[in-house]
Amino acid sequence: MPRARSRRGDLLVLSALVVAWLLPWSLLTAAAMVSGGHPVIAPLDFINPVRLVSLYRADGNAIVWWHLVGAAAPAHVWLFVGFIVSAVLVMVAGVVGGVLAWTGGIPGIGATRMLVPGRLQRTSRWATWRDLRALQVRSPRAGALVLGRRGTHLIATQPETSVLVIGPTRSGKTSGLVVPNLLEWQGPAIVTSTKSELVDLTAAHRRSVGPVAVYDPTGEVGPSADTVSWSPLAGCGSLDVAWTVAAWLCAGLQQGGARGDNDWAHWAESGKLLIAPLLYTAAACDRTIVDVRDWIACFDLDTPMALLQQLATAQPGRDADPERAMAMLTSVDQRPEKERGTVFSTVMRIFNVFNERAVAASATTSGFDPDRFLRERGTLYLCTPRQSPERIASLFVGILMTVVTRAYTLAARQPGGRLQAELGLFLDELANVVPIEELPALASQGAGRGVVLMSIIQDFSQLRARYGADRANSILNNHGCKMVLPGISDPETTDVVAKLVGRGVYTDVQVSHNEGRASRSYSLRRDQMASPDALRQLPDGTGVVLYRGKPPTIVRLRPWYAERRLAELVRGDAAPAA
């Protein structure tokens, strides 16, 4: 084995000597021929010093040096020299480029590592300008969300990218992200508002884009010409639609605990079997949502069953929905008494909110038109109550998913299968206020159809509590852009973000003194680029951005009151962007 290695080493040395011998001769010979001369020495002469000396000829103190390199009287000396210099530069560039491609680039300059099997990059680094070139814009663009500033440039998402924002209370979510992006959004938009301030700041400008609607089922914002009503019964004259709406309403059932447990899934499915036929019965028989609430509160299935029987008798053979609805109710009614009671009690958690007079009144009729909203680029504010906002979470999920479902239908009819004017969803306190069951799919597929999502949560633990560990990880993964704001103290969140930011290579320098002389030793260390405590102590008004496969970066937020154009849009002094 050592002898074989020695032979390979000798062969490599011999090959290097041959290349070092033939390459200069070939280069100089080609230069001589290009410049109008011709070679005067053979390859063997090129390494013969006696032959080279014989070609030496002095003219005064000047050396006719091309004789030494094997060219006889070139007609164009500068062409001879230029060819050699150019060829040398090309070879040097090729060698340097090959080395960089193999080693992955010079750290800190933004070079990209070639993905060679077995040589994936093991360290991360902060993004350079070159990495972020595709995200830099001079002004907001349609369908994109602006994340902040880096230097003089805006950093914005590319088309078809949803954003997950993780930030605690008072971290700048509303003033630095939601308000600026809502003011600059050119398509229809739905925004959850835990403060009436958001409506006050943006509604005037949004009216210049399209109609404004305020969904305030508890009436806390107060009466307004923009207030709209929405009933879960809208469209439920079809049992298929009623089943879909029932699924949306059940999304608001889970409050705390593990979303993925089997008990929750069982009771959610059982709840849909009860809710869907009752919604269909009320819609088909001109009843109201209050009637549905009463049937559930009284454990009354006789009344809806009688109405369904009348409906089936009046339309024999024309529609199978009444029979299907009766079968669903029968499946619930024939369960053991304890299980039957649990199903009703579970569903009551959704419908108890209709015991509030304002909420019941807001759901008596449905004055919100999703088609007009999308066509005219409207803005829908979902105003959450200050106390126990989760009690109306099911209603918010229902009206929002009504719009999203309609947007998907319209997108399928458009060229490319996406909306011409993107629908923006700005969902603050998403896990508590709008716990969309389809969030993982919406985050991954919605943007491709023209539904762009800005999901905002306080921390990752909140997301896990709502959706369960597996689905929370899917939600995190399916948002192409993640943004982390200052002040996060949740250990789970900081650990996850620190891992996503990655580990970098750092040089430690140790200085020692001995007899008046200083010596230095150097060592490389791999460590987290953003430790949990560093993430918690991010400067106010900044955020860490993790964008798809790009290196992480830090941007400055754009509080609306600190940017002249945004402040003008709030005051109504500036025209909307074209």
C-alpha positions in Angstrom: 0.0 0.0 0.0 2.8 2.6 0.8 4.5 1.6 -2.4 1.3 2.3 -4.5 1.0 5.7 -2.8 4.6 6.5 -3.6 4.0 5.7 -7.2 1.0 7.9 -7.4 2.9 10.7 -5.8 5.8 10.3 -8.3 3.3 10.4 -11.2 1.7 13.6 -9.9 5.1 15.3 -9.6 6.1 14.2 -13.1 2.8 15.4 -14.5 3.2 18.8 -12.8 6.7 19.1 -14.3 5.5 18.3 -17.8 2.7 20.9 -17.5 5.2 23.5 -16.1 7.4 22.7 -19.2 4.9 22.6 -22.0 2.4 25.3 -20.9 4.9 28.3 -21.0 6.3 27.1 -24.3 2.8 26.7 -25.9 1.8 30.1 -24.6 4.9 31.9 -25.9 4.8 30.1 -29.2 1.1 31.0 -29.7 2.0 34.6 -28.8 4.8 34.7 -31.4 2.6 33.4 -34.2 -0.3 35.8 -33.3 2.1 38.8 -33.4 3.5 38.0 -36.8 6.7 36.2 -35.8 7.5 32.5 -35.5 9.1 30.2 -32.9 12.8 29.7 -33.1 13.2 27.0 -30.4 11.7 23.6 -29.9 10.2 22.4 -26.6 13.4 20.7 -25.6 15.4 23.9 -26.4 13.2 25.8 -24.1 14.7 24.0 -21.0 18.2 24.1 -22.4 20.0 27.1 -20.8 22.9 26.9 -23.4 20.4 27.3 -26.2 18.7 30.2 -24.5 21.9 32.0 -23.8 22.9 31.7 -27.5 19.7 33.6 -28.4 20.6 36.4 -26.0 21.6 39.5 -28.0 22.3 43.0 -26.6 21.6 46.2 -28.4 23.3 48.8 -26.2 21.8 48.3 -22.8 18.5 47.0 -24.1 17.7 43.4 -24.4 15.8 42.1 -27.3 13.9 39.9 -24.9 11.6 38.1 -27.1 14.5 36.0 -28.4 14.8 34.6 -24.9 11.2 33.4 -25.0 11.3 31.8 -28.3 10.0 34.3 -30.8 11.9 35.6 -33.8 11.3 39.3 -34.6 7.5 39.7 -34.0 6.0 42.3 -36.2 3.7 43.6 -33.5 5.5 43.7 -30.1 2.5 45.0 -28.2 0.3 42.3 -29.6 2.8 39.8 -28.5 2.9 41.2 -25.0 -0.9 41.7 -24.8 -1.6 38.1 -25.8 0.7 36.8 -23.1 -0.8 39.1 -20.4 -4.4 38.3 -21.4 -3.7 34.5 -21.4 -2.0 34.7 -18.0 -5.0 36.6 -16.5 -7.5 34.2 -18.0 -5.6 31.2 -16.5 -5.3 32.9 -13.1 -9.0 33.8 -13.1 -9.8 30.2 -14.0 -7.7 28.8 -11.2 -9.1 31.3 -8.6 -12.7 30.6 -9.8 -12.2 26.8 -9.5 -10.8 27.1 -6.0 -13.7 29.3 -4.9 -16.2 27.0 -6.4 -14.7 24.1 -4.6 -14.2 25.7 -1.2 -17.5 27.6 -1.2 -16.2 31.2 -1.6 -14.4 33.7 0.6 -16.3 34.1 3.9 -17.9 37.5 4.3 -17.9 38.4 0.6 -21.2 36.8 -0.2 -19.9 34.1 -2.5 -22.2 31.0 -2.9 -21.0 27.5 -2.1 -21.3 25.0 -4.9 -23.4 22.1 -3.6 -21.0 19.2 -4.1 -22.2 15.8 -2.7 -20.8 15.4 0.7 -19.6 19.0 1.0 -22.7 20.9 2.1 -21.9 24.1 3.9 -21.8 23.5 7.6 -21.8 27.1 8.8 -24.1 30.1 8.2 -23.5 33.8 7.9 -25.3 37.0 7.8 -26.6 38.2 4.4 -24.7 40.6 2.2 -26.1 43.0 -0.3 -25.5 40.5 -3.0 -27.7 37.9 -1.2 -30.5 40.4 -0.8 -30.4 41.9 -4.3 -33.6 40.3 -5.4 -35.5 41.6 -2.3 -34.3 45.3 -2.6 -36.9 47.7 -4.1 -37.1 51.4 -4.3 -40.8 51.5 -3.7 -43.5 49.0 -2.8 -44.7 46.7 -5.5 -48.0 45.0 -6.1 -48.5 41.7 -4.3 -45.4 42.2 -2.1 -45.0 42.8 1.6 -42.4 45.3 2.7 -40.4 44.0 5.7 -38.4 47.0 6.5 -35.3 49.0 5.4 -31.7 48.0 5.1 -29.6 51.0 4.4 -31.5 53.2 1.9 -33.3 50.3 0.2 -36.6 48.7 1.1 -36.5 44.9 1.7 -39.7 43.3 0.3 -40.9 39.8 -0.4 -41.1 38.4 -3.8 -44.4 37.5 -5.4 -46.3 34.5 -4.0 -44.6 34.7 -0.5 -46.5 34.7 2.8 -44.9 36.1 6.0 -45.0 34.8 9.5 -44.3 37.5 12.1 -43.4 36.5 15.6 -43.5 39.4 18.1 -44.8 40.0 21.6 -47.0 43.0 22.6 -45.5 46.4 21.9 -42.8 45.1 19.6 -43.9 47.3 16.6 -46.1 44.8 14.8 -49.0 47.2 14.2 -47.2 50.5 13.6 -44.2 49.1 11.8 -45.7 46.3 9.7 -49.5 46.1 9.5 -50.2 49.8 9.1 -47.5 50.5 6.4 -48.3 47.4 4.4 -52.1 48.0 4.6 -51.6 51.6 3.4 -49.5 50.5 0.5 -51.5 47.3 -0.5 -53.2 47.8 -3.9 -55.6 44.9 -3.8 -58.5 43.8 -1.5 -57.5 43.2 2.1 -58.8 41.6 5.3 -57.2 42.8 8.6 -57.9 41.8 12.2 -57.9 44.7 14.5 -57.5 44.4 18.2 -57.5 48.2 18.5 -59.9 50.7 16.9 -56.8 52.7 16.2 -56.0 50.6 13.2 -59.3 51.5 11.6 -58.8 55.1 12.4 -55.4 55.2 10.9 -56.0 53.4 7.6 -59.7 53.4 6.7 -59.7 56.9 5.1 -56.9 55.9 2.8 -58.3 52.5 2.0 -61.5 54.1 0.9 -59.5 55.6 -2.0 -58.7 52.0 -3.1 -62.2 50.5 -2.6 -65.1 50.1 -0.3 -64.5 49.7 3.5 -66.4 47.3 5.6 -66.2 46.9 9.4 -67.3 43.6 10.9 -67.9 44.4 14.6 -70.3 41.7 15.9 -70.0 42.8 19.6 -70.6 46.5 18.7 -67.6 47.7 20.7 -66.4 50.0 17.9 -69.8 51.7 17.8 -72.3 52.3 15.0 -70.8 53.3 11.7 -71.8 53.5 8.1 -69.1 51.0 7.3 -70.5 48.3 9.6 -71.6 45.1 7.9 -73.5 42.1 9.1 -72.7 38.5 8.3 -74.6 35.3 9.1 -73.2 31.8 9.2 -76.4 30.8 7.3 -75.3 32.7 4.1 -75.2 30.1 1.3 -76.3 27.2 3.6 -79.3 26.4 1.5 -76.9 23.8 0.1 -76.0 21.0 2.6 -72.5 20.9 1.1 -72.0 24.6 1.9 -73.4 24.1 5.4 -70.9 21.3 6.0 -68.1 23.6 5.0 -69.3 26.4 7.2 -69.7 24.0 10.1 -66.1 23.0 9.7 -65.1 26.7 9.8 -67.1 27.3 13.0 -65.6 24.2 14.7 -62.1 25.6 14.1 -62.7 28.0 17.0 -63.6 25.3 19.5 -60.1 24.5 20.7 -58.8 26.9 23.4 -55.5 25.7 24.8 -54.4 22.1 25.1 -53.0 20.0 22.3 -54.7 20.7 19.1 -53.7 17.4 17.6 -55.1 15.1 20.2 -57.7 12.5 19.2 -60.3 13.6 21.6 -60.5 17.0 20.1 -60.7 15.6 16.6 -63.5 13.3 17.6 -65.6 16.0 19.1 -65.0 18.4 16.3 -66.2 15.8 13.7 -69.2 15.1 15.9 -69.9 18.8 16.2 -70.0 19.1 12.4 -72.5 16.3 12.2 -74.8 18.4 14.4 -74.1 21.9 13.1 -74.3 21.3 9.4 -77.8 19.9 9.2 -79.1 22.6 11.6 -77.6 25.4 9.5 -79.1 23.8 6.3 -82.5 23.5 8.0 -82.5 27.1 9.1 -81.4 28.4 5.7 -83.8 26.3 3.7 -86.8 27.0 6.0 -86.3 30.7 6.5 -85.2 30.4 10.1 -82.4 32.5 11.8 -79.2 31.7 13.6 -81.0 32.4 16.9 -83.3 29.4 16.1 -80.2 27.3 15.6 -78.9 28.5 18.9 -82.2 27.6 20.6 -82.3 24.1 19.1 -78.9 23.4 20.4 -79.5 24.9 23.8 -82.6 22.8 24.3 -81.2 19.6 22.9 -84.0 19.8 20.5 -83.8 17.7 17.3 -87.5 17.2 16.9 -88.2 20.6 15.5 -85.5 20.6 12.8 -86.4 17.0 11.9 -90.0 18.0 11.4 -88.9 20.9 9.2 -86.7 18.6 7.1 -89.5 16.1 6.7 -91.8 18.9 5.4 -89.0 20.0 3.0 -88.5 16.4 1.7 -92.2 16.0 1.2 -92.6 19.3 -0.6 -89.8 18.4 -3.0 -89.9 14.7 -3.5 -87.0 13.4 -5.6 -85.7 16.8 -6.5 -83.1 17.2 -3.8 -81.4 14.7 -1.6 -80.2 17.3 0.9 -83.2 17.0 3.3 -82.7 13.2 3.6 -78.9 13.6 4.1 -79.5 16.2 6.8 -82.0 13.9 8.6 -79.5 11.1 8.4 -76.8 13.3 10.1 -79.2 14.3 12.9 -80.3 10.8 13.4 -76.6 9.6 13.8 -76.2 12.2 16.6 -79.5 11.4 18.2 -78.9 7.7 18.4 -75.7 7.9 20.3 -75.5 7.0 24.0 -77.0 9.6 26.1 -73.7 10.8 27.7 -72.0 11.1 24.3 -75.0 12.8 22.8 -75.0 15.3 25.6 -71.3 16.0 25.2 -71.8 16.7 21.5 -74.4 19.3 22.3 -72.3 20.8 25.1 -69.3 21.1 22.7 -71.3 22.8 20.0 -72.8 25.2 22.6 -69.4 26.7 23.1 -69.7 28.1 19.6 -73.3 29.2 19.8 -73.4 30.7 23.3 -72.0 33.9 21.8 -75.4 34.4 20.1 -76.9 34.9 23.5 -75.3 38.4 23.3 -77.9 40.7 21.8 -75.4 42.6 19.6 -73.9 39.4 18.2 -77.3 37.9 17.5 -78.4 41.1 15.7 -75.2 41.1 13.6 -76.0 37.6 12.4 -79.7 37.9 11.7 -79.0 39.0 8.1 -75.9 38.9 5.9 -75.1 42.2 4.2 -71.6 41.4 3.2 -71.0 40.5 -0.5 -67.7 38.7 -1.0 -67.8 39.0 -4.8 -68.2 42.8 -4.7 -65.5 43.0 -2.0 -63.0 41.2 -4.2 -64.0 42.9 -7.5 -63.8 46.4 -6.1 -60.7 45.9 -4.0 -62.4 46.5 -0.7 -61.1 46.4 2.9 -62.7 44.3 5.6 -61.8 45.0 9.3 -62.5 42.2 11.7 -62.8 44.1 15.0 -62.1 41.9 18.1 -63.6 42.7 21.5 -61.2 43.7 24.3 -62.5 41.0 26.6 -62.4 37.3 25.7 -61.9 37.8 21.9 -61.8 34.0 21.5 -65.5 33.8 22.0 -66.2 35.2 18.5 -63.2 33.4 16.8 -65.6 31.0 15.0 -67.4 33.9 13.4 -64.2 35.5 12.2 -63.0 32.3 10.8 -66.3 31.9 9.0 -66.4 35.3 7.3 -62.7 35.2 6.4 -62.9 31.7 4.9 -66.1 32.7 3.0 -63.9 35.4 1.2 -60.9 33.1 0.7 -63.1 30.3 -0.8 -64.7 32.8 -3.1 -61.2 34.1 -4.0 -60.0 30.6 -4.9 -63.1 30.2 -7.2 -62.5 33.5 -9.0 -58.7 32.8 -9.3 -59.4 29.5 -11.0 -61.2 31.4 -13.8 -58.3 33.9 -14.2 -55.2 33.5 -16.5 -52.5 31.6 -14.6 -55.0 30.5 -11.9 -54.5 33.5 -9.6 -56.3 36.8 -8.7 -55.3 39.8 -10.8 -55.4 42.0 -7.7 -54.0 40.0 -4.8 -56.0 39.5 -1.6 -54.0 40.5 1.4 -54.7 38.9 4.8 -53.2 40.8 7.7 -54.0 38.6 10.7 -52.8 39.9 14.0 -53.2 37.5 17.0 -54.0 34.8 14.6 -53.9 31.9 17.0 -56.5 33.4 19.3 -58.6 35.6 17.0 -58.7 33.7 13.7 -57.6 30.1 14.3 -58.0 29.0 10.6 -58.1 25.2 10.4 -56.6 25.3 6.9 -53.7 27.6 7.8 -50.9 25.2 6.8 -52.4 24.8 3.3 -53.4 28.5 3.0 -49.8 29.5 3.8 -48.3 27.2 1.2 -50.8 27.4 -1.6 -52.7 30.6 -1.1 -50.0 33.0 -2.4 -49.8 31.0 -5.6 -53.5 31.8 -6.2 -53.2 35.4 -5.3 -54.0 35.2 -1.5 -51.0 36.6 0.4 -50.8 36.0 4.1 -49.2 38.0 6.9 -49.7 35.8 10.0 -48.8 37.4 13.3 -48.3 35.5 16.5 -46.8 36.3 19.9 -44.6 33.3 20.1 -44.2 29.8 18.8 -45.7 28.2 22.0 -48.9 29.9 21.2 -48.9 28.4 17.7 -48.2 24.9 19.1 -51.0 25.2 21.7 -53.5 26.1 19.0 -52.5 23.7 16.2 -50.4 21.0 17.9 -46.7 20.4 17.4 -46.7 18.8 13.9 -49.1 21.3 12.3 -47.3 24.2 14.0 -44.1 23.1 12.4 -45.8 22.9 9.1 -47.2 26.4 9.5 -43.6 27.6 10.3 -42.2 25.8 7.3 -44.9 26.9 4.8 -44.5 30.6 5.3 -41.7 31.5 2.9 -40.6 34.4 5.1 -40.2 34.4 8.9 -39.7 37.7 10.8 -38.8 37.9 14.5 -39.3 41.1 16.5 -37.6 42.3 19.7 -38.6 41.3 23.2 -39.4 37.6 22.8 -38.8 35.8 26.1 -40.5 32.5 25.2 -37.6 29.9 25.4 -39.2 27.6 22.7 -39.4 30.5 20.2 -35.8 31.8 20.8 -34.4 28.2 20.5 -36.2 27.6 17.2 -35.2 30.9 15.8 -31.6 30.5 16.9 -31.4 27.2 15.1 -32.9 28.7 12.0 -30.4 31.6 12.0 -27.6 29.0 12.2 -24.1 28.7 13.5 -21.1 30.7 12.3 -17.4 30.4 12.4 -15.5 32.8 14.7 -11.8 33.3 15.4 -10.7 33.4 19.0 -7.5 35.3 19.7 -5.5 34.5 22.9 -2.7 36.8 23.9 0.0 35.6 26.4 2.9 37.5 27.8 6.3 35.9 28.6 9.4 37.9 29.6 8.0 41.1 28.2 7.1 39.5 24.8 3.5 39.1 23.7 2.4 36.1 21.6 -0.9 35.4 20.0 -2.6 32.1 19.3 -5.7 31.7 17.1 -8.5 29.1 17.1 -11.7 28.7 15.2 -15.0 28.3 17.0 -18.4 27.4 15.7 -21.2 29.1 17.7 -24.8 30.4 17.3 -25.0 33.6 15.3 -28.0 34.7 17.3 -28.2 33.3 20.8 -31.6 33.3 22.6 -30.6 36.2 24.9 -29.4 38.2 21.9 -32.8 37.7 20.1 -34.6 38.9 23.2 -32.4 42.0 23.3 -32.9 43.0 19.6 -32.9 46.8 19.4 -36.3 48.4 19.3 -37.6 49.0 15.7 -35.6 46.1 14.2 -36.4 42.5 13.2 -34.5 39.4 12.1 -35.7 38.2 8.6 -35.4 34.6 7.5 -36.3 34.5 3.9 -36.5 31.1 2.2 -33.0 29.8 1.5 -31.2 33.1 1.9 -28.9 34.0 4.8 -30.5 35.8 7.7 -30.5 39.6 7.9 -31.7 42.4 10.2 -33.9 45.2 9.0 -35.3 48.4 10.4 -39.0 48.6 10.7 -40.9 51.5 9.1 -43.2 53.0 11.8 -45.9 54.9 9.8 -45.4 58.0 11.9 -41.6 58.1 11.2 -41.9 58.0 7.4 -43.2 61.1 5.6 -45.1 59.3 2.8 -46.8 56.9 5.2 -47.8 59.8 7.5 -49.2 61.6 4.5 -51.3 58.6 3.5 -52.7 58.5 7.1 -53.6 62.2 6.9 -54.9 61.9 3.4 -52.3 64.3 1.9 -50.8 61.8 -0.6 -52.4 60.0 -3.5 -52.3 56.2 -3.4 -49.6 54.4 -5.3 -50.5 53.4 -8.8 
